[in-house]
Amino acid sequence: MTVDIKCAGDSCNENLYRYLINSLVKLEAKYKQLKGSKVLFNDIEDIEGKRKSCEIKLNVSGREIFASSRNTNFESAAKETLKVLYKRLHNHYETLTD
């Protein structure tokens, strides 16, 4: 699986990259049809003060599954986004087996 990670500025650290790659590799081990992923970190200013966003788009056998979240730091935003992706992938594979 290919993993493309883009970060706004230099605000992402090596630990965040490792965490993301490890999490995506675990997803690939569980869901064999994953072909690639694109991760985008942005600084976004909103009224709630949550200025860090994480967007992840997975390519699952030609179909894209997308999730995003905002939080006060990139690590928390990534964890929230991955939780949503796990649920969406689980639902996607359940519909394929029904």
N, C-alpha and C positions, 0 to 999 in steps of 0.2 A: 504494500500500500504506500502510495506517495503522501507525504505530509508537507504542506506549504504553510509556513507560519510567517505572518507579517505583523510588525509591531510599530505603532506610532512613536516616532522618536527613539530614544535609547532607554526607555523606561522599563523594558522587560528584561528580566535577569535569566541567568543560565538555569537556575532551579525551576523556574516556571516552564522553560522549554523542556527540561527533562521530565517534569510532571506531566505535561501535555503529551509528549511522545509516548511515555509509559502508559498513560491512560488510553491513548488511541491504539496502541499495540494490543492492549488487553481487549479492547472492543473488536479489533480485527480477529483475535484468536477465538472469540465467542461467535462473531458473525462473519463467516468466511467470505461473504459476497461484497465486503467493503473493498472498494477500489482505490479511493483517495480521500483526502480531506484538505480543506482550506480553513485556516484559522486567521482571524483578523482581530487585533487589539486596537482600540481607539480611545482617545481622550474625548469625552463628550460632557458638555456642561448642561445640566438640567436643573429644574427647580428643587429637586430632592437632594441635590448635592452629590449624587452618585456620578462620578466623573470618569469612571473606567468601564469600558464595555468589551465584551468578548463575543465574537460571532464564530460559529463553527458550521461548516457545510460539509456533509459527508456524501460521497458518491457511492450509492449502493446499487450495483448492477444497472447503471444508467439512470437511476432515479436519485434525486437529491433530497436529503433530509437536513433541515436547517434548525438551528437553535441559537438564541442570543440572550444575554443578560447584562445588567449593569450593576456595579457595586462600587464601593469606595477604593478598592484596589483590584489589580488584574487577577491575582490569585483567587480571590473570592468569586469574581465574575466567571473565571474559567471553571471552577468547581460547580457553580450553579448551572452553567451551560452544559457541562458534561452530564449532570444529573438528568436534565431535560432530554438530552440525546439518548441516554440509556433507555428512558421510558419510551421515546418515540421509536427507537430501533426494536425494542421488545414488541410494541404494538404492531409495527410493520411486519415483523416475522410471524406474529400470531395470525395476522390476516392472510399471510401466504400459506399457512398450514391448515387453515379452515376450509 
